[in-house]
């Protein structure tokens, strides 16, 4: 019985029939013979045209721009490196354009094109990419044509793209990384819905595959006019934009295992093709009509990122806070227990120094980061606690001594020619008075140090989080 070999493309949730496979054993019905002619695979193109060049329109009404409609599926979002200022992303990009030469090549609504067929495609570049790898297999179907003359091409890419970052608020920072696509040679790029695209928005995300130290809070897609000239009038005019909030995307990460066991459910599809809450806007750009050959268009995907704080809380903030609090224990230890208090003070200082020496893989920057402010203040607290005991110990030992100034006459009686003389007179019970002064300092520090640290935390988190 004749059967169909079915290509199921998970990236778009589409089902395409690519080839007819004949099998033995059984009779073929008349309906099967009829269906055999309803589907086809384009393996050859007519020799009437030069298919390696763009279709040339010689009519007076021909538009200068070739509209290329794009849609994208963000398959995964990998590591973001502060050291190299870049990020990794896997993306599935779909492009659609009109080529009248393929119109009426088929009577079907759309048919796949064999991978070995060569056809002209628009020139679209990932301009801010450091490396681009096409992961679509050579034998996979990546192009479809419709009877109206539209061509769809879909490829998967692994991309490492540059992402300049401002790290002043690190690790409480928010970043915005971009993926840019430039269309040259009179190609007008725009976000839209190619005929093989089944989603409600042009850019969707697999929210179960966002494994990074950042949380994806939203995506902004833009299409704007660009120019090779530095100060072209109208450059940067955005003729289409969309901003999608990704509230609830984090909930999908907890459903990863569930989706592996229940592929195709509404909940899993909603996470694997996450759209967010989107708002669209558009405007007219005059440069698209008046621009010269230096004018081109750019598509941009902006990823709104917020750094996840759990790792840094466990590795830096909580340990350093514990060290600071441990240094305050010294205020409750007896003043006469010199070895205990000195040992505790030195230990906390050295531990905090070692903690601050934990290096993050980051570039050397000329500005102060939030983590630097935290470390310096914590070091000051533990160092101040050690110095506090030095002061307390001095007061404890010498707080009962009184310094008296003698007049010039009395100084002469003591056989000296100085105008004034200094005499240190010891009280009858110096230890009692010195101990009271030292204890008063310790008592005050028990309140001052924690209060100051609480105030610092309130200011610190308010400044860098709000």
N, C-alpha and C positions, 0 to 999 in steps of 0.2 A: 504494500500500500504506500502510495506517495505520501510523504510527510514534509513538514516545514521545519527548517532550522531557524530557531528564533533567537535574535539578538536582543537581550534585555540590557539597556544602558542604565545602570543605577544612578549615574550622575544627574540625569534629567527625568528619570522615571518614565522613559519612553520605550515603546516596544516597536522594533523595526524588523521586517522580514527581509533577509538579505539574499538568500539563495534557495534554490529548490533542490532537495536531495531525493534521489530515487532509491527505493528499497524494494527488495524482493518479497515474495510470499504474499499472495492476495491479489485481488483485482482492483483496478482503478476505476472509479465511478465517473460518470459524465460530468458531475459537478466539480470533481477534482481537476479534470482536464480544463474546465472553464476557468477555475481559479488559478491554474498555472499561468494563464495569460494576463491575470490581473496584477501581477507583481513582477518587477524586473530589477536588474542590477545593471547600471550603466558602466560598461567596460570600455567602450570606444566612443569617440566624439567625431562628428562629421569633419571632413577635411576642408570645408568651405572657409573656415576662419583660422587665424593664427591664435591658438588658445593660450599661448604663453604671454600675450600682450593684452592690455586692457581694451575693452570694447570702445571703439571710437564712434562718437555720435556726430554726424555731419549736418544734422538739421539745425535750423536757426533757433529753434526753441529748446535746444539741448542745454541742460543745466551744467554749470561748471563743476559743481560738487557731486561726488559720488557718495551717497548716504550709506554708511555702514552702521547697522544697528548691532549693539553688543549687549550681552548678558553674561553673568558670571556666577559660578558656584564656588564659594570659599570652602574648600574641602578640609583644610586643616591650617592651624596657625601655630607655628613652632616657637622656638626660642628667640628672645629679643636680647641682643648683646649690647651692653653699654660700652664695652671695650672697643668694639669695632663699629659701633653705631649702625647696626643693621638688624634685619629680622628675616625669618623664614616663613614662607607661605606656599601652600599648594592650592592651585586654582584651576577651575575648568572654565574656559572662555569660549563663548559661542558668538560667531559673527554672521551677519546676514547682509547681503548686498544683491543688487539687481544686475543681471547680465542677460539682455534680451536674446543672446545667441543660444541660450539653453531653453528658451521658451518653446513649449510644444515638443520637446524631446520625448516626453512621456504623457500619457493620458491620465496617469495617476496623480493624486494630490501631491505626493512627494515620493521620491525613490532615492536609495543610496547610490553613491558613486564608488566604484571599485578603488581600492587604495593606490593601485598602480597608475591611475589616470592622472595626467598632469593638466592643471588648469590654472589660469591666472587668478591670483588672490590679492586683495588689498595689502598694502605695506603698513603694518601696525607694529610699533616697537614698544617694549617695556623700557622706558627711558631711564628710570632710576634704579634699574636692576644691576646688581653686581655679577650675577650668574643666572642663567635661564636654562632649564633642562626640560625638554619635551618628553613627557612620560606616556603619551599615547603610543601604543604599539604600532609598528609599521603595518601589521596585517589587520588592524582595527579599522572599521569604517568611521571616517571622520568628516565626511562631506555628503550632503544631500541636496537635491535640486527639486524644485516644484515646477508644475506645468506652466506657471505664470512667469517663469524666468528668474525666480529668486534662488540664491545659493546659500546654504547654511554650512558653516564649518565649525567643528567643535574639537578643541584640543585641551589636554591636561598639561599643566606646567608645574614644576618645582622651581621656586624663585627665591633668591636671596637678594633683598632690596635694601638700599641705604635708608636710614632713618635718623637724621640729626636730632639730638635730644638736648634738652636743658635739664641738668641734674641738680639744680639748686635746692629742690625740695626732696631729693632722694633720701630715704626710700618711700616717701609719702607723695611721690610725684605722679602726674598724669602726663601721658605722651600722646602724640598724634602722628602715626606712621602712615605713609602714603604709598600707593602703587599707581604709577602713571603710565598711560598708554598714549603714544603720539601717532596720529595718522597724517602722513605726508602725501604728496602728489595728488592734491585736490581731493583728499578723502575727508569727508565730514563725519566724524564719529559722534554717536549719540547712544544713550542707554535706552533700551526698548525691549521688544519681545519678538525674537526670531520665531519662525514657525515651528521649530522643534522645542521651543521653550514652553513649559507648562506651568510655571510659577506666576504668582500675582505681582511680583516685583522683579526688577532686572537683576538684582544682586541678592543672593540667599547664602546662608552660612550653615555649615554643619556644626551646631553648637555643642555636640558631644565630642568634638575633636579640637577644642580650643585649649591645648595643653601648653600653658605658658605661665611665667610669673606675673603676667598681666591679666586683668579681667577686661574683656571686650564689652564696653558700655554702649557702643553705637557705631554706626557706619554712615558716612556721608559720601554720596556719589555725585560727581560734578562732570559737566561737559562745558568746556570754555574755549575761547579763541586764543590762539597763541601765535607767536611770530619769531622768526629767526633774528629780527632786528631788536636791539635792546630797549628802545623807547618808542615802540610803535603805538600810535594812538588807537585806543580800543583794545589793546592787548590785555588779556585776563578777563574779558567780559564773559560771564557765565550765562549761557543760554539755556541750561537745564541743570537742576540740582534736586537732590532728595536726601533727607536726613532721617535715619531710622534709629529709634531708641531700642536698646537690647535688654530692657528690664525682663527678668525671668530667664535669661539665657543660662545663668549659673545653675538653675534647677535642672537643666538638661544633663549636666555632667553627672548627676547622681543616677540618671536613667541609662547610662552607657551599657551596663551589664544587662539590664532589662531589654534594651533594644537589640542586643545581640541574640537574644532568645525569642524576640517577638518582632522580627522585621516586617514592616508593612502596616503596623498598627497606626492609628491616627496620632497617638502620642509620640511615637518614635519618628514618624515622618515629619511631624511638627518640629521636632528637635533637629533632625538631619537636614531639613530645608527651612531653617529658621529665618523668618523675614523681619521680625521686629515691628514696631509701630512707626510708620513712615509718613512724612509730610513732603509734598512735592512743590516745586516752584519753577517757573521758567520766565524768560524775557527775550527780547529781540536784541541782536548784536549787529550793528551796521557794518562792522569790519568783515563779516561773512560775505557781504555783497560787494564791498569796495576793495577788499584786500587783494594784494598782488601775490606773486608766487612765493613770497616770503611768509605768507600766512598759512597756518595749519591749525588743526584742532587737537585737543587733548582731553582724554578721559582720565578721571582720577577717582580712586577709591581711598577714602580717608578712614583709617581704623582708630577709633577713640579708645584709648587704653588707660586703665587705672591699675596701678601696681598693687598686687595682693600683699598684704602686710603680715600675714601669719608667719612666714619664714623669718622675717626680720624681727618680729616680736620674740620669737623663740630663740633666735641666735644672738640678738644684740640687746634689745630693749629690756626684756625681762631679766636676763643675767646681770646687766649693768645696774638695773634698779635694785636687785638683790644685794649686790656688792655695796652700793651706797647705803642701804638700810643696815647692812651688817656693820658698817663703820660706825653707826650711831650706838651700837651696843657698848662701845667704849665709855659713853657718858654714864652708864649704870654700873660700871666696874669701880671698885674702891680705888681712890686716888693713890693710895700707898702701894697698890699692886702694879708696880712699874713694869715688870716683865710681861704681864698679861696685856696691859694696855698698849705698850710699845709694839709687842708682837702682833696684836690685832690691827693696829694702825698701819704698820709696815706691810702686813699681808694684804690688806684691802687695797693699798696703793699699788703694790706690785701686781695684784690680780687685775685691777682696773687697767693698768698699763698693758698687760698681756691681752686683755679683752679689746682694748682700743687698737691693738696691733693686728686684729683680724682684718685682712685685706679683702676687698671686693674687687672683682675683675672690672676695673673702670679706667678710663683715660685720666691722665693728670690734668685737672682743670684749675683755672686760676681763681675760681670763686669758692665760697664756703657753702658746703652742702648741709642739709638738715641733720644728717647723721654726724657730721663733724661738730656741729653745735652741741648735740646731745653728749657726745663722748667727752668734749672739753669740759662741759659743766659737771658731768659725773666725776671726772678726774679732780676738778676743783673741790667738790664736796668731800671726797674721801681724803684728799690732801689736807683740806681745812680741818677735818676731824683729827688728823694726826698732829697738826700744828696746835690745835686746841689743847691737846694733852700736854704738849711742851709748855704752853702758857700756864695751864693749871698746875703742873708740877713745880714750875718756878714760883708761882704764887704760894703754893703749899709750903715750900721750903723757906721762902724769904718774905712772905707776906707779913711777918711779925716784926720786921726791922723798920726803924724810923730813921730818916735822914734829917739831920738838924744842921742849920746854918748858924755859924757863930759870927758875932760882930768883929770888927777889926781890932778893937781893944782886947777882946778875949783871945783873939788869935795871937796878939803880941805876948799875952801871958803864957801862951803855950810855946813861945819861942819861934814864931814864924813871922815873916814879913808880908804874907799874903793879905790882900784886902779882906777876903773872906776865907773862911776855912770850913771844911765839911767834916762832920763827925757822924758816924753811924752808931746809933744807940740801940741796943737790943732790949726788947721788952722782957718782962718777967716770964710770960708764957707765950712765946712766939708761935708755937705749933697750933694752939687753939684758934688764934685769929687768922692765921694763914689757911688753916683747914676750912674755916667758915667761908673765907673769900673764894677758895678753890671750889668748894661745894656749890656756892652760889653760881659760879660760872658754869659748872656742869649742869645744874638745874635749868639755867637759862638756855643752854645749847640743846637740851632735850626738847625744847619747844621751838627754838629758832630754826634749827636744821630741818626737821620734818616740815615745818610750815613753809620755809623757803623753797624746799623741793616740790611741795605741792603747788605753790604759786608758779614756779618755773614750768611744771608740767601743764598747768592750765594755759599759760601763755604759749608754750611750745606747740601743743596740739591745736590750739585755736589758730595760730598763725599759719601752720603748715597744712592743716586739714581744711580750714575754712577759707 
